Amino acid sequence: MGSSFKSPADTAKAIAGIAGTKEKSSIGNTIILSFLAGAYIAFGGLLAEIVTGGMAAAGFPPGLVKLFFGGVFPVGLMLVIIGGSELFTGNNMYMTVGVLTGKSSGTGLAKNWVLSWVFNFVGALFVAFVLAYLSGVITADPAFSAGALKVAAAKVKLDWGQALLRGIGCNWLVCLAVYLAIASDDVIGKILGIWFPIMTFVAIGFEHSVANMFFIPLGIFLGDITWVQALGNIIPVTIGNIIGGAVFVGVIYWFTYLRGQKI
């Protein structure tokens, strides 16, 4: 009976192969799949805000509110990985391993990262404005809108250094979630591999650039947060995400398992 999971070394090889596939993807497909990934992460964020709306006001301890928020948010990455789409933060790991193993090029990495970042933003904005705000879902209960505003306000209050460092911690864990999902050869294993690291980063309070492309604009639509404040968070978080995913997962696992090998 065969194993239902790959070894860490075989997982690293699979990630290099996936990077090669992403390299060959057409611009049109990358744009569509990036839009979907932004929307999927936004669905997870919207669910988390609805589930925890009013919990703090009802007297729940902050740690428990964070646990519930983190407990439902991983549905977004489950949709990304199992459904298939192009998520900028996961691509920070994929394309780095691809370049280091020769499965992809620097040009391919740049194309993938730019397109996925931009159209993740478009997808997240679509969910924030159309499906959360215009639909009335987030304003259906004052607790929901108050909670969403509180989330956005807390994010834009972070200084540049805090946002960058929280971005590193976030994508270290996000890319580990992707790594564990690729390691598993069955859907249940992928779900569990995704859930624990994603719940962890969210409950801790780390910062995910694509999630913030949903959380902060939703705060803009609901209150007096500005686009300048939004970019003041999203840009350093993006840089931190690149460091966390590319260096702490991509480079380290390439160095450990793939360096000097022909894949």
C-alpha atoms as an extended CHARMM CRD file, in Angstrom:
* protein
*
       263  EXT
         1         1  MET       CA              0.0000000000        0.0000000000        0.0000000000  PROA      1               0.0000000000
         2         2  GLY       CA              1.4920000000        3.3330000000       -1.0660000000  PROA      2               0.0000000000
         3         3  SER       CA              1.9880000000        6.3080000000        1.2000000000  PROA      3               0.0000000000
         4         4  SER       CA             -0.6080000000        9.0730000000        1.1130000000  PROA      4               0.0000000000
         5         5  PHE       CA              1.9900000000       11.7920000000        1.5670000000  PROA      5               0.0000000000
         6         6  LYS       CA              5.3010000000       12.9090000000        0.1320000000  PROA      6               0.0000000000
         7         7  SER       CA              8.5560000000       13.2820000000        2.0580000000  PROA      7               0.0000000000
         8         8  PRO       CA              9.7940000000       16.8590000000        2.5840000000  PROA      8               0.0000000000
         9         9  ALA       CA             12.3610000000       16.3610000000       -0.1980000000  PROA      9               0.0000000000
        10        10  ASP       CA              9.7610000000       15.0030000000       -2.6250000000  PROA      10              0.0000000000
        11        11  THR       CA              7.4590000000       17.8800000000       -1.6990000000  PROA      11              0.0000000000
        12        12  ALA       CA             10.2120000000       20.3460000000       -2.5860000000  PROA      12              0.0000000000
        13        13  LYS       CA             10.5930000000       18.6150000000       -5.9750000000  PROA      13              0.0000000000
        14        14  ALA       CA              6.8210000000       18.8190000000       -6.5410000000  PROA      14              0.0000000000
        15        15  ILE       CA              6.9030000000       22.5440000000       -5.7620000000  PROA      15              0.0000000000
        16        16  ALA       CA              9.6820000000       23.0390000000       -8.3400000000  PROA      16              0.0000000000
        17        17  GLY       CA              7.5100000000       21.2230000000      -10.8930000000  PROA      17              0.0000000000
        18        18  ILE       CA              4.4970000000       23.3880000000      -10.0710000000  PROA      18              0.0000000000
        19        19  ALA       CA              6.6660000000       26.4800000000      -10.5450000000  PROA      19              0.0000000000
        20        20  GLY       CA              7.5360000000       25.2250000000      -14.0230000000  PROA      20              0.0000000000
        21        21  THR       CA              3.8240000000       24.8910000000      -14.8230000000  PROA      21              0.0000000000
        22        22  LYS       CA              3.1570000000       28.4190000000      -13.5330000000  PROA      22              0.0000000000
        23        23  GLU       CA              5.9990000000       29.6860000000      -15.7390000000  PROA      23              0.0000000000
        24        24  LYS       CA              4.2390000000       28.2890000000      -18.8190000000  PROA      24              0.0000000000
        25        25  SER       CA              0.7790000000       29.6180000000      -17.8940000000  PROA      25              0.0000000000
        26        26  SER       CA             -0.6140000000       32.2080000000      -20.3080000000  PROA      26              0.0000000000
        27        27  ILE       CA             -1.0990000000       35.7930000000      -19.1620000000  PROA      27              0.0000000000
        28        28  GLY       CA             -4.8700000000       35.4090000000      -19.5520000000  PROA      28              0.0000000000
        29        29  ASN       CA             -5.0430000000       32.2930000000      -17.3970000000  PROA      29              0.0000000000
        30        30  THR       CA             -2.7880000000       33.8570000000      -14.7610000000  PROA      30              0.0000000000
        31        31  ILE       CA             -5.0280000000       36.9500000000      -14.6050000000  PROA      31              0.0000000000
        32        32  ILE       CA             -8.2310000000       34.9020000000      -14.2270000000  PROA      32              0.0000000000
        33        33  LEU       CA             -6.7530000000       32.5400000000      -11.6250000000  PROA      33              0.0000000000
        34        34  SER       CA             -5.2720000000       35.4930000000       -9.7170000000  PROA      34              0.0000000000
        35        35  PHE       CA             -8.6670000000       37.2170000000       -9.5960000000  PROA      35              0.0000000000
        36        36  LEU       CA            -10.1320000000       33.9880000000       -8.1860000000  PROA      36              0.0000000000
        37        37  ALA       CA             -7.4280000000       33.6640000000       -5.5190000000  PROA      37              0.0000000000
        38        38  GLY       CA             -8.0350000000       37.2210000000       -4.3080000000  PROA      38              0.0000000000
        39        39  ALA       CA            -11.7650000000       36.5160000000       -4.1180000000  PROA      39              0.0000000000
        40        40  TYR       CA            -11.2160000000       33.2020000000       -2.2880000000  PROA      40              0.0000000000
        41        41  ILE       CA             -9.0300000000       34.7960000000        0.3900000000  PROA      41              0.0000000000
        42        42  ALA       CA            -11.6170000000       37.5820000000        0.7200000000  PROA      42              0.0000000000
        43        43  PHE       CA            -14.3640000000       34.9790000000        1.2700000000  PROA      43              0.0000000000
        44        44  GLY       CA            -12.3450000000       33.6160000000        4.1900000000  PROA      44              0.0000000000
        45        45  GLY       CA            -11.9020000000       37.1250000000        5.5560000000  PROA      45              0.0000000000
        46        46  LEU       CA            -15.5780000000       37.9770000000        5.2150000000  PROA      46              0.0000000000
        47        47  LEU       CA            -16.5700000000       34.7490000000        6.9420000000  PROA      47              0.0000000000
        48        48  ALA       CA            -14.1840000000       35.5000000000        9.8060000000  PROA      48              0.0000000000
        49        49  GLU       CA            -15.6470000000       38.9870000000       10.2760000000  PROA      49              0.0000000000
        50        50  ILE       CA            -19.2370000000       37.7120000000       10.2400000000  PROA      50              0.0000000000
        51        51  VAL       CA            -18.4890000000       34.8820000000       12.6800000000  PROA      51              0.0000000000
        52        52  THR       CA            -16.6910000000       37.1130000000       15.1970000000  PROA      52              0.0000000000
        53        53  GLY       CA            -18.8500000000       40.2270000000       14.7590000000  PROA      53              0.0000000000
        54        54  GLY       CA            -19.9580000000       41.3150000000       18.2180000000  PROA      54              0.0000000000
        55        55  MET       CA            -17.9660000000       38.6780000000       20.1340000000  PROA      55              0.0000000000
        56        56  ALA       CA            -15.7020000000       41.2650000000       21.7950000000  PROA      56              0.0000000000
        57        57  ALA       CA            -18.6750000000       43.4620000000       22.7340000000  PROA      57              0.0000000000
        58        58  ALA       CA            -20.3480000000       40.4010000000       24.2400000000  PROA      58              0.0000000000
        59        59  GLY       CA            -17.4090000000       39.9360000000       26.5910000000  PROA      59              0.0000000000
        60        60  PHE       CA            -15.4560000000       37.1540000000       24.8720000000  PROA      60              0.0000000000
        61        61  PRO       CA            -11.7220000000       37.2350000000       25.7630000000  PROA      61              0.0000000000
        62        62  PRO       CA             -9.5370000000       38.7070000000       22.9690000000  PROA      62              0.0000000000
        63        63  GLY       CA             -7.6190000000       35.4690000000       22.5300000000  PROA      63              0.0000000000
        64        64  LEU       CA            -10.8130000000       33.4850000000       22.0310000000  PROA      64              0.0000000000
        65        65  VAL       CA            -12.0900000000       36.0000000000       19.4540000000  PROA      65              0.0000000000
        66        66  LYS       CA             -8.7850000000       35.6350000000       17.5820000000  PROA      66              0.0000000000
        67        67  LEU       CA             -9.0850000000       31.8450000000       17.7430000000  PROA      67              0.0000000000
        68        68  PHE       CA            -12.5650000000       31.9070000000       16.1840000000  PROA      68              0.0000000000
        69        69  PHE       CA            -11.4120000000       34.4280000000       13.5710000000  PROA      69              0.0000000000
        70        70  GLY       CA             -8.4300000000       32.2540000000       12.7090000000  PROA      70              0.0000000000
        71        71  GLY       CA            -10.4750000000       29.0680000000       12.8920000000  PROA      71              0.0000000000
        72        72  VAL       CA            -12.7030000000       29.9100000000        9.9160000000  PROA      72              0.0000000000
        73        73  PHE       CA            -10.3470000000       32.0600000000        7.8220000000  PROA      73              0.0000000000
        74        74  PRO       CA             -8.4260000000       29.0500000000        6.3460000000  PROA      74              0.0000000000
        75        75  VAL       CA            -11.3560000000       28.2510000000        4.0280000000  PROA      75              0.0000000000
        76        76  GLY       CA             -9.8160000000       30.8460000000        1.6980000000  PROA      76              0.0000000000
        77        77  LEU       CA             -6.5360000000       28.9650000000        1.2070000000  PROA      77              0.0000000000
        78        78  MET       CA             -8.4060000000       25.6630000000        0.9370000000  PROA      78              0.0000000000
        79        79  LEU       CA            -10.2530000000       27.1130000000       -2.0610000000  PROA      79              0.0000000000
        80        80  VAL       CA             -6.9840000000       28.4320000000       -3.5020000000  PROA      80              0.0000000000
        81        81  ILE       CA             -5.0630000000       25.1540000000       -3.2100000000  PROA      81              0.0000000000
        82        82  ILE       CA             -7.7410000000       22.5440000000       -3.8320000000  PROA      82              0.0000000000
        83        83  GLY       CA             -9.8060000000       24.6190000000       -6.2740000000  PROA      83              0.0000000000
        84        84  GLY       CA             -6.7290000000       25.9040000000       -8.0810000000  PROA      84              0.0000000000
        85        85  SER       CA             -5.7480000000       29.5630000000       -8.4310000000  PROA      85              0.0000000000
        86        86  GLU       CA             -2.7920000000       31.9660000000       -8.3650000000  PROA      86              0.0000000000
        87        87  LEU       CA             -2.1220000000       33.4380000000       -4.9240000000  PROA      87              0.0000000000
        88        88  PHE       CA              0.7060000000       35.9810000000       -4.7020000000  PROA      88              0.0000000000
        89        89  THR       CA              1.8830000000       34.8440000000       -1.2760000000  PROA      89              0.0000000000
        90        90  GLY       CA              2.1240000000       31.1640000000       -2.1980000000  PROA      90              0.0000000000
        91        91  ASN       CA              3.8170000000       32.1480000000       -5.4550000000  PROA      91              0.0000000000
        92        92  ASN       CA              6.5690000000       33.8420000000       -3.4410000000  PROA      92              0.0000000000
        93        93  MET       CA              7.6770000000       30.3270000000       -2.4910000000  PROA      93              0.0000000000
        94        94  TYR       CA              6.8210000000       28.5040000000       -5.7120000000  PROA      94              0.0000000000
        95        95  MET       CA              8.5880000000       30.8240000000       -8.1110000000  PROA      95              0.0000000000
        96        96  THR       CA             11.6560000000       31.2230000000       -5.8890000000  PROA      96              0.0000000000
        97        97  VAL       CA             12.1360000000       27.4480000000       -5.8470000000  PROA      97              0.0000000000
        98        98  GLY       CA             11.4660000000       27.4030000000       -9.5870000000  PROA      98              0.0000000000
        99        99  VAL       CA             14.2080000000       29.9350000000      -10.3200000000  PROA      99              0.0000000000
       100       100  LEU       CA             16.7140000000       28.2510000000       -7.9960000000  PROA      100             0.0000000000
       101       101  THR       CA             16.1350000000       24.8580000000       -9.6350000000  PROA      101             0.0000000000
       102       102  GLY       CA             16.0090000000       26.2240000000      -13.1920000000  PROA      102             0.0000000000
       103       103  LYS       CA             12.3570000000       25.2480000000      -13.6420000000  PROA      103             0.0000000000
       104       104  SER       CA             11.4130000000       28.8980000000      -14.1180000000  PROA      104             0.0000000000
       105       105  SER       CA             13.1420000000       32.1360000000      -15.0720000000  PROA      105             0.0000000000
       106       106  GLY       CA             13.5660000000       35.4910000000      -13.3930000000  PROA      106             0.0000000000
       107       107  THR       CA             11.2630000000       36.9670000000      -16.0300000000  PROA      107             0.0000000000
       108       108  GLY       CA              8.6610000000       34.3050000000      -15.3130000000  PROA      108             0.0000000000
       109       109  LEU       CA              8.9090000000       35.0160000000      -11.6050000000  PROA      109             0.0000000000
       110       110  ALA       CA              8.4240000000       38.7600000000      -12.1550000000  PROA      110             0.0000000000
       111       111  LYS       CA              5.4510000000       38.2020000000      -14.5010000000  PROA      111             0.0000000000
       112       112  ASN       CA              3.8170000000       35.7950000000      -12.0730000000  PROA      112             0.0000000000
       113       113  TRP       CA              4.3430000000       37.9550000000       -8.9930000000  PROA      113             0.0000000000
       114       114  VAL       CA              3.1550000000       41.1990000000      -10.6330000000  PROA      114             0.0000000000
       115       115  LEU       CA              0.0620000000       39.6780000000      -12.2540000000  PROA      115             0.0000000000
       116       116  SER       CA             -0.9330000000       37.6900000000       -9.1730000000  PROA      116             0.0000000000
       117       117  TRP       CA             -0.4760000000       40.6870000000       -6.8410000000  PROA      117             0.0000000000
       118       118  VAL       CA             -2.4680000000       43.0640000000       -9.0420000000  PROA      118             0.0000000000
       119       119  PHE       CA             -5.3320000000       40.6970000000       -9.8180000000  PROA      119             0.0000000000
       120       120  ASN       CA             -5.4730000000       39.2700000000       -6.2920000000  PROA      120             0.0000000000
       121       121  PHE       CA             -6.1730000000       42.9030000000       -5.3750000000  PROA      121             0.0000000000
       122       122  VAL       CA             -8.9300000000       43.1210000000       -8.0100000000  PROA      122             0.0000000000
       123       123  GLY       CA            -10.5560000000       39.9070000000       -6.7630000000  PROA      123             0.0000000000
       124       124  ALA       CA            -10.3860000000       40.9680000000       -3.1210000000  PROA      124             0.0000000000
       125       125  LEU       CA            -11.8230000000       44.3980000000       -3.9680000000  PROA      125             0.0000000000
       126       126  PHE       CA            -14.6820000000       42.7950000000       -5.8860000000  PROA      126             0.0000000000
       127       127  VAL       CA            -15.7110000000       40.7400000000       -2.8620000000  PROA      127             0.0000000000
       128       128  ALA       CA            -15.2290000000       43.6890000000       -0.4890000000  PROA      128             0.0000000000
       129       129  PHE       CA            -17.2540000000       46.1820000000       -2.5080000000  PROA      129             0.0000000000
       130       130  VAL       CA            -19.8340000000       44.0760000000       -4.3400000000  PROA      130             0.0000000000
       131       131  LEU       CA            -20.4310000000       40.9990000000       -2.1950000000  PROA      131             0.0000000000
       132       132  ALA       CA            -19.7550000000       42.4120000000        1.2820000000  PROA      132             0.0000000000
       133       133  TYR       CA            -20.6680000000       46.1200000000        1.0330000000  PROA      133             0.0000000000
       134       134  LEU       CA            -23.1900000000       46.5910000000       -1.8050000000  PROA      134             0.0000000000
       135       135  SER       CA            -24.9630000000       43.3400000000       -0.9380000000  PROA      135             0.0000000000
       136       136  GLY       CA            -25.5540000000       44.6090000000        2.5990000000  PROA      136             0.0000000000
       137       137  VAL       CA            -24.0090000000       41.4900000000        4.1510000000  PROA      137             0.0000000000
       138       138  ILE       CA            -21.5400000000       43.4430000000        6.2800000000  PROA      138             0.0000000000
       139       139  THR       CA            -24.1010000000       46.1030000000        7.2430000000  PROA      139             0.0000000000
       140       140  ALA       CA            -26.8800000000       43.6220000000        8.0700000000  PROA      140             0.0000000000
       141       141  ASP       CA            -25.9710000000       43.9120000000       11.7460000000  PROA      141             0.0000000000
       142       142  PRO       CA            -24.1660000000       46.8780000000       13.3540000000  PROA      142             0.0000000000
       143       143  ALA       CA            -21.8490000000       44.4040000000       15.0780000000  PROA      143             0.0000000000
       144       144  PHE       CA            -20.6110000000       43.1300000000       11.7100000000  PROA      144             0.0000000000
       145       145  SER       CA            -19.7530000000       46.5700000000       10.3260000000  PROA      145             0.0000000000
       146       146  ALA       CA            -18.2490000000       47.7130000000       13.6430000000  PROA      146             0.0000000000
       147       147  GLY       CA            -16.0790000000       44.6010000000       13.7460000000  PROA      147             0.0000000000
       148       148  ALA       CA            -14.9430000000       45.0810000000       10.1360000000  PROA      148             0.0000000000
       149       149  LEU       CA            -14.0330000000       48.7080000000       10.8420000000  PROA      149             0.0000000000
       150       150  LYS       CA            -12.1130000000       47.6730000000       13.9470000000  PROA      150             0.0000000000
       151       151  VAL       CA            -10.0790000000       45.1270000000       11.9550000000  PROA      151             0.0000000000
       152       152  ALA       CA             -9.2000000000       47.6610000000        9.2510000000  PROA      152             0.0000000000
       153       153  ALA       CA             -8.3680000000       50.4250000000       11.7460000000  PROA      153             0.0000000000
       154       154  ALA       CA             -6.0090000000       48.1540000000       13.6980000000  PROA      154             0.0000000000
       155       155  LYS       CA             -4.1360000000       47.2710000000       10.5150000000  PROA      155             0.0000000000
       156       156  VAL       CA             -3.5710000000       50.8340000000        9.3270000000  PROA      156             0.0000000000
       157       157  LYS       CA             -2.3150000000       51.8410000000       12.7980000000  PROA      157             0.0000000000
       158       158  LEU       CA              0.7120000000       49.5450000000       12.4720000000  PROA      158             0.0000000000
       159       159  ASP       CA              3.9440000000       51.3510000000       11.6760000000  PROA      159             0.0000000000
       160       160  TRP       CA              5.9920000000       50.3610000000        8.6250000000  PROA      160             0.0000000000
       161       161  GLY       CA              8.3960000000       48.1300000000       10.5660000000  PROA      161             0.0000000000
       162       162  GLN       CA              5.6600000000       46.3060000000       12.4420000000  PROA      162             0.0000000000
       163       163  ALA       CA              3.7380000000       45.6720000000        9.2290000000  PROA      163             0.0000000000
       164       164  LEU       CA              6.8520000000       44.3240000000        7.4830000000  PROA      164             0.0000000000
       165       165  LEU       CA              7.8040000000       41.9970000000       10.3550000000  PROA      165             0.0000000000
       166       166  ARG       CA              4.2440000000       40.7060000000       10.6980000000  PROA      166             0.0000000000
       167       167  GLY       CA              4.2780000000       40.1070000000        6.9480000000  PROA      167             0.0000000000
       168       168  ILE       CA              7.3810000000       37.9250000000        7.3070000000  PROA      168             0.0000000000
       169       169  GLY       CA              5.7940000000       35.8190000000       10.0520000000  PROA      169             0.0000000000
       170       170  CYS       CA              2.5800000000       35.4850000000        8.0910000000  PROA      170             0.0000000000
       171       171  ASN       CA              3.9920000000       34.1820000000        4.8400000000  PROA      171             0.0000000000
       172       172  TRP       CA              6.4500000000       31.8820000000        6.5750000000  PROA      172             0.0000000000
       173       173  LEU       CA              3.3660000000       30.1230000000        7.9450000000  PROA      173             0.0000000000
       174       174  VAL       CA              1.2430000000       30.5030000000        4.7930000000  PROA      174             0.0000000000
       175       175  CYS       CA              3.9380000000       28.9080000000        2.6280000000  PROA      175             0.0000000000
       176       176  LEU       CA              4.3600000000       26.1410000000        5.1860000000  PROA      176             0.0000000000
       177       177  ALA       CA              0.6100000000       25.5570000000        4.8480000000  PROA      177             0.0000000000
       178       178  VAL       CA              1.0370000000       25.3060000000        1.0720000000  PROA      178             0.0000000000
       179       179  TYR       CA              4.0390000000       22.9970000000        1.5840000000  PROA      179             0.0000000000
       180       180  LEU       CA              2.0170000000       20.6790000000        3.8530000000  PROA      180             0.0000000000
       181       181  ALA       CA             -0.9010000000       20.7230000000        1.4020000000  PROA      181             0.0000000000
       182       182  ILE       CA              1.3870000000       19.7060000000       -1.4730000000  PROA      182             0.0000000000
       183       183  ALA       CA              2.8870000000       16.9920000000        0.7390000000  PROA      183             0.0000000000
       184       184  SER       CA             -0.5060000000       15.3330000000        1.1290000000  PROA      184             0.0000000000
       185       185  ASP       CA             -1.9750000000       13.2630000000       -1.6950000000  PROA      185             0.0000000000
       186       186  ASP       CA             -5.5660000000       13.3170000000       -0.4180000000  PROA      186             0.0000000000
       187       187  VAL       CA             -8.0290000000       16.1520000000        0.0970000000  PROA      187             0.0000000000
       188       188  ILE       CA             -8.5180000000       15.6310000000        3.8510000000  PROA      188             0.0000000000
       189       189  GLY       CA             -4.7620000000       15.7420000000        4.3790000000  PROA      189             0.0000000000
       190       190  LYS       CA             -4.5580000000       18.9370000000        2.3460000000  PROA      190             0.0000000000
       191       191  ILE       CA             -7.3260000000       20.5350000000        4.4320000000  PROA      191             0.0000000000
       192       192  LEU       CA             -5.5990000000       19.6800000000        7.7130000000  PROA      192             0.0000000000
       193       193  GLY       CA             -2.2250000000       20.7640000000        6.3630000000  PROA      193             0.0000000000
       194       194  ILE       CA             -3.6990000000       24.1380000000        5.4320000000  PROA      194             0.0000000000
       195       195  TRP       CA             -5.8680000000       24.6850000000        8.5150000000  PROA      195             0.0000000000
       196       196  PHE       CA             -3.3150000000       24.5560000000       11.3220000000  PROA      196             0.0000000000
       197       197  PRO       CA             -0.6630000000       26.9870000000        9.9750000000  PROA      197             0.0000000000
       198       198  ILE       CA             -3.2720000000       29.4410000000        8.6500000000  PROA      198             0.0000000000
       199       199  MET       CA             -5.2380000000       29.4170000000       11.9050000000  PROA      199             0.0000000000
       200       200  THR       CA             -1.9160000000       30.0140000000       13.6740000000  PROA      200             0.0000000000
       201       201  PHE       CA             -0.8560000000       33.0740000000       11.6680000000  PROA      201             0.0000000000
       202       202  VAL       CA             -4.2940000000       34.6800000000       11.8930000000  PROA      202             0.0000000000
       203       203  ALA       CA             -4.7510000000       34.0610000000       15.6260000000  PROA      203             0.0000000000
       204       204  ILE       CA             -1.2460000000       35.3940000000       16.3350000000  PROA      204             0.0000000000
       205       205  GLY       CA             -1.9950000000       38.5970000000       14.4150000000  PROA      205             0.0000000000
       206       206  PHE       CA              0.4440000000       38.3960000000       11.5170000000  PROA      206             0.0000000000
       207       207  GLU       CA             -0.3050000000       40.3130000000        8.3000000000  PROA      207             0.0000000000
       208       208  HSD       CA             -1.2690000000       38.8550000000        4.9050000000  PROA      208             0.0000000000
       209       209  SER       CA             -1.0980000000       41.2730000000        1.9480000000  PROA      209             0.0000000000
       210       210  VAL       CA             -3.9360000000       39.6940000000       -0.0270000000  PROA      210             0.0000000000
       211       211  ALA       CA             -6.2240000000       39.3970000000        3.0030000000  PROA      211             0.0000000000
       212       212  ASN       CA             -5.5290000000       43.0650000000        3.7280000000  PROA      212             0.0000000000
       213       213  MET       CA             -6.5790000000       43.8820000000        0.1460000000  PROA      213             0.0000000000
       214       214  PHE       CA            -10.0270000000       42.8400000000        1.4290000000  PROA      214             0.0000000000
       215       215  PHE       CA            -10.0140000000       43.9190000000        5.0830000000  PROA      215             0.0000000000
       216       216  ILE       CA             -8.7320000000       47.4750000000        4.6360000000  PROA      216             0.0000000000
       217       217  PRO       CA            -10.7850000000       48.5030000000        1.5580000000  PROA      217             0.0000000000
       218       218  LEU       CA            -13.8830000000       47.1850000000        3.3030000000  PROA      218             0.0000000000
       219       219  GLY       CA            -12.9900000000       49.5450000000        6.1500000000  PROA      219             0.0000000000
       220       220  ILE       CA            -12.6520000000       52.3540000000        3.5930000000  PROA      220             0.0000000000
       221       221  PHE       CA            -16.1560000000       51.6520000000        2.2480000000  PROA      221             0.0000000000
       222       222  LEU       CA            -17.5760000000       51.6030000000        5.7810000000  PROA      222             0.0000000000
       223       223  GLY       CA            -15.7070000000       54.4630000000        7.4450000000  PROA      223             0.0000000000
       224       224  ASP       CA            -13.0550000000       57.1640000000        7.2530000000  PROA      224             0.0000000000
       225       225  ILE       CA             -9.9700000000       55.0550000000        6.4770000000  PROA      225             0.0000000000
       226       226  THR       CA             -8.1150000000       56.3060000000        3.3780000000  PROA      226             0.0000000000
       227       227  TRP       CA             -6.4130000000       54.6300000000        0.4140000000  PROA      227             0.0000000000
       228       228  VAL       CA             -3.1170000000       56.2090000000        1.4760000000  PROA      228             0.0000000000
       229       229  GLN       CA             -3.4440000000       54.4350000000        4.8240000000  PROA      229             0.0000000000
       230       230  ALA       CA             -4.3410000000       51.2100000000        3.0200000000  PROA      230             0.0000000000
       231       231  LEU       CA             -1.2060000000       51.2810000000        0.8620000000  PROA      231             0.0000000000
       232       232  GLY       CA              0.8370000000       52.2640000000        3.9240000000  PROA      232             0.0000000000
       233       233  ASN       CA             -0.0300000000       48.8160000000        5.2780000000  PROA      233             0.0000000000
       234       234  ILE       CA             -0.2380000000       46.7010000000        2.1290000000  PROA      234             0.0000000000
       235       235  ILE       CA              3.1650000000       47.7410000000        0.6980000000  PROA      235             0.0000000000
       236       236  PRO       CA              5.3310000000       46.8540000000        3.7370000000  PROA      236             0.0000000000
       237       237  VAL       CA              3.2370000000       43.7230000000        4.3460000000  PROA      237             0.0000000000
       238       238  THR       CA              3.8590000000       42.6840000000        0.7360000000  PROA      238             0.0000000000
       239       239  ILE       CA              7.6170000000       43.1140000000        1.1950000000  PROA      239             0.0000000000
       240       240  GLY       CA              7.4630000000       41.1060000000        4.4150000000  PROA      240             0.0000000000
       241       241  ASN       CA              5.4090000000       38.3920000000        2.7030000000  PROA      241             0.0000000000
       242       242  ILE       CA              8.0410000000       38.1020000000       -0.0420000000  PROA      242             0.0000000000
       243       243  ILE       CA             10.7960000000       37.6860000000        2.5630000000  PROA      243             0.0000000000
       244       244  GLY       CA              8.7850000000       35.1740000000        4.6100000000  PROA      244             0.0000000000
       245       245  GLY       CA              7.7760000000       33.0090000000        1.6530000000  PROA      245             0.0000000000
       246       246  ALA       CA             10.7910000000       33.3080000000       -0.6320000000  PROA      246             0.0000000000
       247       247  VAL       CA             13.5740000000       33.2100000000        1.9710000000  PROA      247             0.0000000000
       248       248  PHE       CA             12.2680000000       31.3790000000        5.0350000000  PROA      248             0.0000000000
       249       249  VAL       CA             10.5480000000       28.6400000000        3.0350000000  PROA      249             0.0000000000
       250       250  GLY       CA             11.6170000000       28.7230000000       -0.6270000000  PROA      250             0.0000000000
       251       251  VAL       CA             15.3510000000       29.3210000000       -0.2720000000  PROA      251             0.0000000000
       252       252  ILE       CA             15.7680000000       27.2480000000        2.8900000000  PROA      252             0.0000000000
       253       253  TYR       CA             13.9940000000       24.1580000000        1.5410000000  PROA      253             0.0000000000
       254       254  TRP       CA             15.7610000000       24.4730000000       -1.8090000000  PROA      254             0.0000000000
       255       255  PHE       CA             19.1100000000       24.7140000000        0.0060000000  PROA      255             0.0000000000
       256       256  THR       CA             18.2880000000       21.7650000000        2.2390000000  PROA      256             0.0000000000
       257       257  TYR       CA             16.7230000000       19.3450000000       -0.2580000000  PROA      257             0.0000000000
       258       258  LEU       CA             17.3390000000       20.4340000000       -3.8540000000  PROA      258             0.0000000000
       259       259  ARG       CA             20.6720000000       22.2880000000       -4.0230000000  PROA      259             0.0000000000
       260       260  GLY       CA             22.9810000000       20.6950000000       -6.5710000000  PROA      260             0.0000000000
       261       261  GLN       CA             20.3590000000       18.2520000000       -7.8430000000  PROA      261             0.0000000000
       262       262  LYS       CA             18.9420000000       17.9380000000      -11.3290000000  PROA      262             0.0000000000
       263       263  ILE       CA             15.1690000000       18.0790000000      -10.9850000000  PROA      263             0.0000000000
